Amino acid sequence: METIQTAGSYPTLSNLFGQVEFDLELDTLFAAGLSRALDGIASLIGQSRG
């Protein structure tokens, strides 16, 4: 994660890491990403049926 923060490729993420209060919870990020991916798959399945 330090490489991502210092490389400058992701300025928004770097800014978040610079905040003392910011706590990166990987489980929360994973759950949010998985939820969005599954929502997209469900939408595609719904479109293919109709």
N, C-alpha and C positions, 0 to 999 in steps of 0.2 A: 504494500500500500504506500510505503514511503516513496517508491519510484514513481508511482502515479502522481503523488502529490507534488514532487519536486520537478518532474519533467515539464510541466507547464502545458501539457496536451489537453488537460481538462480543468480550465480555470475556475469553473463554478465549484467543482469538487474540491479543488485546492483551497478556495475561499472557505468552504465549509470546514475543512480540516483545520484551518487557522483559527477557528472559533473554539474557545476553551470549553464551552458548554456542549458542543456537538459530540454526540456519542454514536458511532457507527455500529449498529447492530445488524450483523450479517443475516441472522435468522429473519429479521423483519424485512430486510431488503429482498431476500430470497422469496419469502412468502408473497410479498407484493408483486414481484416479477412473475412468479408462477401463476398467481391469480389472474394477472393481465393476459398471460399467454393462454391460459385455459379459457378465458372469456373470448379471446379471438378465435380459438379452435371451435368453441361452441357456436359462435356466430357463423363461421364457415360451414359447419354441419347444417345449421338451420337454413342457410341460403341454398345449399345443395339439395335439400329436401323440397324446397318450395319452388 
